[in-house]
């Protein structure tokens, strides 16, 4: 899965690898392009367990997502089935 986002004047192309960043400025008509590589992890069932921003995704025995934690290990979402 890939998508584009625009935040704080920065256009970011998100994919598992690579992440392309283009910094936009009102004072210039061009942009800077740099390539960085993101880290993502998956479990043996193919579930995403960690994304490039360090969020953790937890699953139950039936492979349902149950919780999301930020990069500081704070719970930012819980799911109940």
Legacy VTK file of the C-alpha trace (Angstrom):
# vtk DataFile Version 3.0
C-alpha trace
ASCII
DATASET POLYDATA
POINTS 81 float
0.000 0.000 0.000
1.267 3.473 -0.820
-0.114 6.955 -0.323
0.907 10.605 -0.333
0.535 13.010 2.570
1.240 16.704 3.063
2.141 17.949 6.518
4.003 21.068 7.623
5.027 21.841 4.041
6.487 18.398 3.432
5.119 16.017 0.800
5.775 12.397 1.783
5.305 9.256 -0.319
4.605 6.351 2.036
5.343 2.765 1.048
7.033 -0.080 2.848
10.346 0.934 1.203
11.542 3.493 0.263
9.963 6.640 1.675
10.465 9.640 -0.595
10.363 13.086 0.969
9.981 16.350 -0.900
10.227 19.563 1.112
8.111 22.365 -0.324
8.690 26.055 0.244
6.716 29.162 -0.739
10.009 30.928 -1.490
11.197 28.455 -4.132
9.592 26.926 -7.172
11.418 23.603 -6.820
11.745 20.942 -4.183
14.397 18.830 -2.542
14.130 15.074 -2.937
15.756 12.610 -0.570
15.280 8.889 -0.184
15.096 7.257 3.226
14.179 3.722 4.160
11.460 2.933 6.626
11.354 0.031 9.040
8.281 -2.157 9.196
7.833 -5.530 10.900
5.330 -8.318 10.332
4.481 -11.442 12.328
4.409 -14.981 10.889
0.728 -14.472 9.912
1.557 -11.410 7.815
0.120 -8.901 10.300
1.893 -5.553 10.582
3.481 -5.432 14.052
5.520 -2.210 13.774
5.335 0.668 11.287
7.905 3.252 10.182
6.841 5.685 12.928
7.474 3.076 15.634
3.805 2.316 16.348
3.147 -1.248 17.537
0.126 -3.269 16.445
-1.077 -6.115 18.674
-3.349 -9.015 17.669
-5.350 -11.722 19.426
-5.184 -15.479 18.720
-7.788 -15.091 15.956
-5.591 -12.497 14.174
-7.841 -9.550 15.074
-6.062 -6.293 15.789
-6.588 -5.522 19.479
-4.327 -2.584 20.308
-2.103 0.136 18.834
0.758 1.690 20.798
2.844 4.723 19.905
6.638 4.767 19.797
6.724 5.543 23.545
4.622 2.414 24.311
1.501 4.455 25.164
-1.783 2.854 24.089
-3.394 5.004 21.403
-6.171 2.615 20.421
-7.914 -0.560 21.560
-10.292 -2.789 19.600
-12.893 -5.138 21.054
-14.647 -7.958 19.204
LINES 1 82
81 0 1 2 3 4 5 6 7 8 9 10 11 12 13 14 15 16 17 18 19 20 21 22 23 24 25 26 27 28 29 30 31 32 33 34 35 36 37 38 39 40 41 42 43 44 45 46 47 48 49 50 51 52 53 54 55 56 57 58 59 60 61 62 63 64 65 66 67 68 69 70 71 72 73 74 75 76 77 78 79 80
